[in-house]
Amino acid sequence: MTFRVEQAIFTSLRGERMAGYQLASRSSGIDDDLAQQLSNWGPAHDSLETRLGRTSVNVHPLEGELVCIGYTQLAGSEYSGRAGGRVYTHSFILPHEALEPFQFNPFTILRAFRSAGRTQPRREPPESLDTFSLVGRSSSNSGDGKQVLTATLDDSVCEKLLWALAAGQPVFLAGDAPLDSLMEATLQLLPAEDRPGVSLSTGLRISPRRPFQLQAIAADAVLVRQLQRNEHAVVIQVPGNNSSPARDTKTSTGTKFF
Protein backbone atom coordinates (compact mmCIF):
# COMPACT_ATOMS: atom_id res chain seq x y z
CA MET A 1 0.00 0.00 0.00
CA THR A 2 1.15 3.54 -0.76
CA PHE A 3 0.80 6.27 1.86
CA ARG A 4 0.90 10.01 1.35
CA VAL A 5 3.35 12.05 3.41
CA GLU A 6 2.76 15.71 4.24
CA GLN A 7 5.60 18.08 5.13
CA ALA A 8 6.13 21.22 7.20
CA ILE A 9 9.06 23.44 8.22
CA PHE A 10 9.16 25.25 11.55
CA THR A 11 11.93 27.83 11.95
CA SER A 12 12.80 31.48 12.51
CA LEU A 13 12.29 34.02 9.75
CA ARG A 14 10.89 37.44 8.98
CA GLY A 15 7.60 36.64 7.26
CA GLU A 16 4.96 38.85 5.70
CA ARG A 17 2.62 38.56 8.69
CA MET A 18 5.04 37.98 11.57
CA ALA A 19 8.70 37.63 12.48
CA GLY A 20 10.22 34.92 14.63
CA TYR A 21 9.65 31.19 14.99
CA GLN A 22 6.69 30.01 12.98
CA LEU A 23 5.41 27.33 10.62
CA ALA A 24 7.19 28.70 7.58
CA SER A 25 6.16 26.06 5.04
CA ARG A 26 3.58 23.32 4.69
CA SER A 27 2.18 21.00 2.07
CA SER A 28 -1.38 21.20 0.79
CA GLY A 29 -2.71 18.42 3.04
CA ILE A 30 -1.97 20.35 6.25
CA ASP A 31 -5.01 22.42 7.23
CA ASP A 32 -5.03 25.24 9.77
CA ASP A 33 -5.90 22.94 12.70
CA LEU A 34 -3.02 20.60 11.93
CA ALA A 35 -0.72 23.57 11.37
CA GLN A 36 -1.58 24.84 14.85
CA GLN A 37 -0.74 21.47 16.38
CA LEU A 38 2.62 21.46 14.64
CA SER A 39 3.30 25.00 15.83
CA ASN A 40 2.50 23.99 19.40
CA TRP A 41 5.13 21.25 19.25
CA GLY A 42 7.61 23.39 17.29
CA PRO A 43 11.07 23.88 18.86
CA ALA A 44 12.06 27.55 19.05
CA HIS A 45 15.24 29.40 20.08
CA ASP A 46 17.64 27.42 22.30
CA SER A 47 15.43 24.31 22.22
CA LEU A 48 18.25 22.00 21.13
CA GLU A 49 20.28 20.34 23.86
CA THR A 50 23.65 20.85 22.18
CA ARG A 51 25.44 18.78 24.82
CA LEU A 52 23.82 15.77 23.12
CA GLY A 53 24.71 16.92 19.61
CA ARG A 54 23.39 19.42 17.09
CA THR A 55 20.39 17.45 15.85
CA SER A 56 17.29 15.78 17.27
CA VAL A 57 14.84 13.15 16.06
CA ASN A 58 11.35 13.85 17.37
CA VAL A 59 8.25 11.66 17.12
CA HIS A 60 4.84 12.58 18.50
CA PRO A 61 1.16 11.94 17.79
CA LEU A 62 -1.26 14.31 16.10
CA GLU A 63 -5.04 14.28 15.99
CA GLY A 64 -6.72 12.07 13.42
CA GLU A 65 -4.51 8.98 13.90
CA LEU A 66 -1.52 10.84 12.49
CA VAL A 67 2.10 10.81 13.59
CA CYS A 68 4.77 13.46 13.12
CA ILE A 69 8.38 12.44 12.50
CA GLY A 70 10.56 15.52 12.84
CA TYR A 71 14.24 16.31 12.38
CA THR A 72 15.60 19.35 14.22
CA GLN A 73 18.99 20.88 13.51
CA LEU A 74 20.91 24.13 13.79
CA ALA A 75 20.92 25.84 10.40
CA GLY A 76 22.82 29.10 10.19
CA SER A 77 21.92 32.16 12.21
CA GLU A 78 18.57 33.72 13.05
CA TYR A 79 17.34 36.62 10.92
CA SER A 80 17.66 38.91 13.97
CA GLY A 81 21.29 38.01 14.56
CA ARG A 82 20.51 36.57 18.00
CA ALA A 83 23.22 34.25 19.26
CA GLY A 84 22.68 30.52 19.51
CA GLY A 85 21.88 29.63 15.91
CA ARG A 86 18.64 29.12 14.04
CA VAL A 87 16.68 26.05 15.13
CA TYR A 88 15.22 24.40 12.03
CA THR A 89 12.71 21.54 12.15
CA HIS A 90 11.49 19.60 9.12
CA SER A 91 8.42 17.53 9.97
CA PHE A 92 6.85 14.67 8.08
CA ILE A 93 3.22 13.82 8.83
CA LEU A 94 1.76 10.43 7.97
CA PRO A 95 -0.93 8.04 9.23
CA HIS A 96 -0.01 5.65 12.03
CA GLU A 97 -0.65 2.68 9.77
CA ALA A 98 2.08 3.86 7.39
CA LEU A 99 4.67 2.83 9.98
CA GLU A 100 3.54 -0.80 10.08
CA PRO A 101 5.56 -1.96 7.01
CA PHE A 102 8.62 -0.47 8.73
CA GLN A 103 8.08 -2.35 12.01
CA PHE A 104 6.79 0.90 13.54
CA ASN A 105 10.35 2.26 13.50
CA PRO A 106 10.32 6.01 12.73
CA PHE A 107 14.13 6.08 12.62
CA THR A 108 14.12 3.82 9.56
CA ILE A 109 11.68 6.10 7.76
CA LEU A 110 13.59 9.25 8.65
CA ARG A 111 16.85 7.77 7.40
CA ALA A 112 15.20 7.20 4.02
CA PHE A 113 13.93 10.79 3.94
CA ARG A 114 17.37 12.14 4.87
CA SER A 115 19.07 10.01 2.23
CA ALA A 116 16.72 11.55 -0.33
CA GLY A 117 17.82 15.03 0.78
CA ARG A 118 14.43 15.99 2.18
CA THR A 119 15.77 17.38 5.47
CA GLN A 120 18.34 19.67 3.87
CA PRO A 121 17.76 23.12 5.44
CA ARG A 122 16.92 26.12 3.27
CA ARG A 123 17.77 29.68 4.16
CA GLU A 124 14.45 30.87 2.71
CA PRO A 125 11.92 28.02 2.97
CA PRO A 126 9.25 28.02 0.24
CA GLU A 127 5.69 28.78 1.27
CA SER A 128 4.47 25.41 0.04
CA LEU A 129 5.99 21.94 0.04
CA ASP A 130 5.08 18.89 -1.99
CA THR A 131 3.18 15.85 -0.79
CA PHE A 132 4.97 12.62 -1.67
CA SER A 133 4.45 8.86 -1.45
CA LEU A 134 5.94 6.49 1.10
CA VAL A 135 6.62 3.05 -0.31
CA GLY A 136 8.65 0.03 0.76
CA ARG A 137 9.11 -1.88 3.99
CA SER A 138 11.82 -3.07 6.34
CA SER A 139 12.48 -6.33 8.15
CA SER A 140 12.50 -6.79 11.91
CA ASN A 141 15.91 -6.38 13.52
CA SER A 142 15.04 -6.65 17.21
CA GLY A 143 18.18 -8.73 17.72
CA ASP A 144 20.29 -5.70 16.86
CA GLY A 145 18.30 -3.63 19.32
CA LYS A 146 18.88 -6.10 22.13
CA GLN A 147 22.61 -6.12 21.44
CA VAL A 148 22.80 -2.32 21.63
CA LEU A 149 20.79 -2.17 24.86
CA THR A 150 22.58 -4.95 26.73
CA ALA A 151 25.97 -3.50 25.78
CA THR A 152 24.99 -0.26 27.49
CA LEU A 153 22.52 -1.09 30.26
CA ASP A 154 22.29 -3.87 32.82
CA ASP A 155 19.63 -6.51 32.09
CA SER A 156 17.47 -5.44 35.02
CA VAL A 157 17.59 -1.82 33.86
CA CYS A 158 16.58 -2.85 30.33
CA GLU A 159 13.64 -4.78 31.71
CA LYS A 160 12.39 -1.89 33.83
CA LEU A 161 12.94 0.59 31.01
CA LEU A 162 10.70 -1.40 28.69
CA TRP A 163 8.14 -1.99 31.44
CA ALA A 164 7.93 1.74 32.19
CA LEU A 165 7.37 2.61 28.54
CA ALA A 166 4.68 -0.04 28.15
CA ALA A 167 2.99 1.36 31.28
CA GLY A 168 2.98 4.88 29.84
CA GLN A 169 5.45 6.38 32.31
CA PRO A 170 7.75 9.24 31.25
CA VAL A 171 11.32 7.99 30.81
CA PHE A 172 14.46 10.15 30.67
CA LEU A 173 17.81 8.85 29.41
CA ALA A 174 20.67 10.97 30.76
CA GLY A 175 23.92 10.89 28.82
CA ASP A 176 26.88 12.92 27.65
CA ALA A 177 26.75 11.87 23.97
CA PRO A 178 24.06 11.34 21.31
CA LEU A 179 21.58 8.63 22.35
CA ASP A 180 19.78 8.06 19.04
CA SER A 181 20.97 4.46 18.64
CA LEU A 182 20.01 3.56 22.19
CA MET A 183 16.54 5.05 21.80
CA GLU A 184 15.97 3.26 18.50
CA ALA A 185 17.10 0.00 20.11
CA THR A 186 14.64 0.56 22.95
CA LEU A 187 11.77 0.93 20.48
CA GLN A 188 12.79 -2.25 18.67
CA LEU A 189 12.43 -4.30 21.85
CA LEU A 190 8.92 -3.08 22.61
CA PRO A 191 6.03 -5.16 21.26
CA ALA A 192 5.04 -3.84 17.84
CA GLU A 193 1.60 -2.81 19.09
CA ASP A 194 3.17 -0.60 21.81
CA ARG A 195 5.61 1.30 19.59
CA PRO A 196 3.15 3.74 17.96
CA GLY A 197 2.15 5.06 21.37
CA VAL A 198 5.67 6.15 22.36
CA SER A 199 6.53 9.77 21.65
CA LEU A 200 10.23 10.57 21.81
CA SER A 201 12.95 13.15 21.36
CA THR A 202 16.67 12.46 21.08
CA GLY A 203 17.91 16.00 21.60
CA LEU A 204 15.34 18.67 22.50
CA ARG A 205 15.30 20.38 25.87
CA ILE A 206 12.43 19.50 28.19
CA SER A 207 9.37 21.70 27.67
CA PRO A 208 5.76 21.45 28.90
CA ARG A 209 4.74 22.22 25.30
CA ARG A 210 6.38 19.00 24.16
CA PRO A 211 5.40 16.16 26.56
CA PHE A 212 7.52 13.39 25.05
CA GLN A 213 7.31 10.06 26.86
CA LEU A 214 10.88 8.98 26.04
CA GLN A 215 13.38 11.83 26.12
CA ALA A 216 17.15 12.13 26.06
CA ILE A 217 18.64 14.66 28.47
CA ALA A 218 22.15 15.84 29.24
CA ALA A 219 23.85 14.18 32.20
CA ASP A 220 23.40 17.30 34.29
CA ALA A 221 23.32 16.64 38.04
CA VAL A 222 20.92 19.49 38.78
CA LEU A 223 18.46 18.45 36.08
CA VAL A 224 18.62 14.80 37.13
CA ARG A 225 17.83 15.71 40.73
CA GLN A 226 14.87 17.80 39.59
CA LEU A 227 13.47 14.89 37.60
CA GLN A 228 13.96 12.51 40.52
CA ARG A 229 11.36 14.49 42.44
CA ASN A 230 8.70 13.30 40.00
CA GLU A 231 7.54 10.02 41.52
CA HIS A 232 6.03 8.92 38.22
CA ALA A 233 9.17 9.43 36.14
CA VAL A 234 11.94 6.98 35.39
CA VAL A 235 15.47 8.37 35.04
CA ILE A 236 18.26 6.27 33.59
CA GLN A 237 21.87 7.40 33.59
CA VAL A 238 23.59 6.07 30.49
CA PRO A 239 27.24 5.26 31.20
CA GLY A 240 30.04 6.60 29.04
CA ASN A 241 31.70 4.57 26.33
CA ASN A 242 34.31 3.21 28.74
CA SER A 243 31.96 2.50 31.63
CA SER A 244 30.25 -0.68 32.76
CA PRO A 245 26.55 -1.17 31.99
CA ALA A 246 24.24 0.89 34.21
CA ARG A 247 22.79 -1.04 37.13
CA ASP A 248 19.53 -0.67 39.02
CA THR A 249 19.39 1.66 42.01
CA LYS A 250 16.56 3.64 43.59
CA THR A 251 16.49 7.06 45.16
CA SER A 252 14.97 7.83 48.52
CA THR A 253 12.33 9.99 46.83
CA GLY A 254 10.57 6.95 45.42
CA THR A 255 11.46 7.72 41.81
CA LYS A 256 12.81 4.72 39.99
CA PHE A 257 16.37 5.81 39.21
CA PHE A 258 18.50 3.43 37.20
N, C-alpha and C positions, 0 to 999 in steps of 0.2 A: 504494500500500500504506500502511496505517496502522500506526504503531509506538507502543508504550506507553512513556511516560517516567516513571521513578521520581524521587522528590525526597528530599533530606535537608538538614538545617541543622546546621552545626557552629559553635558559639559558646560564650561564657562565661556560665554561670548557676549558681545554687544549686539543684541538683536533689534529688530524694528520696534517691538513692543516693550522689551525689557532688557536689562543688562544683568549679567551674573549667571549663576548655574540654573540651567533650564533644560527641558527636553527640546534639543535643537533640531532633531530630525526624527521622522517616523515614516513607516510605510503605510500604504493606503488602508490596510486592515486594522489599524490601531485607531479606535474612536477616542473621543474626548475622555470618557470614563476610564478606559484603559491607560490613556496617556497620563491621567492624574495618578493612577496607581503607580505607574513607573516613576513619576516624579517624586512621589512619597518615599520610594525606596532609593532614589538616586543619591549617590555619594557626592558630596560637595567638597569645598576646600578643606584640605588637611584630613580627609577621611581615610586615606591610605595609611596603614601601619608600615612605614618604610623599614622598620627593624626586621620585618619578615620578608622584605623584598619590595619591588616597585610595581608589582601587579597583584591582582586578586581575581579569583574565580568566585562568582556569586550565583547562587541558585535559590529561588524562592517562588512560592505559588502566587497565582493571580486568580481573580474571579473568573468563573466560567470554565473550570477544569483546565486552566492554562498554567504553564510554567515558564518562568523567565530564567534563561541562562545568560549571565552577564560576564563581561571581561573588563576590569577596571585597570587603568594604567596611568602613569604620568606622561603627559604629551605636551612638551614645550612649556611656555609660561602663560599665565592668565592675561587676558586683554588689558587688565588694569595695572599690570606690572607687579602685583602682589607676590611676595616671596612664597616659596613652597611648591610651585609648579601647578600646572593645570591638570586637574583630575578628569579623566576622560573614560566614560563607560559606554561600551557598545553592548546592547542587549538583544537577545534573540528570543522571540516569544513563540511557543508552539504548544499544541495540546499534550496533555499528560501521556496519552496513548502513543504519541510519536516516539517516546523514549523506550517503549517496550522492545523493539527490535535491537536496541543497543544495550540490553540488560539493565535498563533504567540507570545508565551511567552517563551523567551530563558531561563528564570530563572527556569521554570519547567523542561526543558530538562537538564539543567546543574545539577539540584538536583538529577535527576535520574543517571547521569553519576558519580556524586560524591558518591552516595550511592553504586554504583557498584565498587567503589575503583579506578576509572579510572584517577582521578586527584592526586593520591598519588605520591609525588615527589620521584625521584630516584637519588641517588648520582651520578651514572654513567648511564645516559640514553642510551638505546640501539640505534643502528643506524637506525633500522627500527621498525615501529609500525604496529599493525594490523588494517585492515579496518573491521568495524563491522556494524551490522544492527540496525536501529532505528525503533522500533515498538511501538504501543500503541497510546493513545490519552488522552486528559484531557478535563474536562468540563469548561465552562466559569464561572469565579468567580469575575466578575466586581463589584459585590456588596461589596466584601471584599476590593477591591481596593479603592472604594469610601469611605469606613469607615476609612481606613488608612489615606487617603489624608485629609479628612475633620477634622480628629482628630488632624492634624498637621498644616494645612494651612487654612487660611480664604477662604470662598467660592469664593470670587472675585479673589484671587490669584490662586486658582485651575483652574478657568476658563481661566485666561490669560496664565497660564502655558501650558495647553492643546492647546490653540490657537497658542501659539508660536511654539510648536513642530509641529503642523499640517502645519504651514506656513514655516517650514524649518529653523527657527531661532536657533542659538546656545543658549542653556539654561544651566546655572550653578546653582547647589544647594549647598549652603554653610552651613556646619554644623560642629559640634564638636564630632560627633559619627557616626558609620556606617549608611549609607543611603540606603542600598540595598532594604529594604522593601518599602521605600517610592518611589524609582525608579521603582520597579516592579509594585506598585500600579498605578503609573502614566501611565505606558504602558497599563495596563488593562483598563483604562478609555478612551484610544484613540480608534477610530474606527479600526476594525480589519485590514482594507485595509491600514491604515496609519502606523501600528506597524512595518512592515518589513523595512520601510525606516528610522527608528530611530536607529542611532548608539549610544552606551552609554558606560560609564565606571563608576564604583562605587568607585574606589580607586586609579587610576593612576594620577600622576601629569600631568598638562597640557603640551602638546608638539605639535609643528607644524607638527610632523611626524604622530601624531594620532589625526586627527580632528573629535573627537566625537561630536555629536550634543547635547547629554544630558550627563553632566559630574558632578560628585560630587567633591567638593573642600573643603578644610579646611576653617573654619570660621576665616580667616586671614584678618585683616583690610586692610593691604597693598595690598594683592592680590585682594580683593574685589574692592578697589578703582581703581586698574588697569583695571579690567574688566568693570567697569562702563564707562570707556572712549570709549568703543566700542558701538557705537550707535545701532548696530544691535543685540547685545547680551541682554539676559534676565538673571538677577541675582536674586536669591531667597535665602534669609537667612532663614534657617530652625531653629525654636526656639528649645531650650533645652526641656528635658522631663517635666520640671516643669513650662514651659512658656505657655502663651496663643498662639493660632494659629496666624501665621504671617499674617499681613494685608498689603494692597496695598499702597505703596508710590512710588514716582518717584523722581529721582535725577535731579539736574539742568542741567546735561549734556545731557539729552534727553534719556538716557538709561532707559528702564523699569526696575525698581529696586523694588522688592517686599519683 
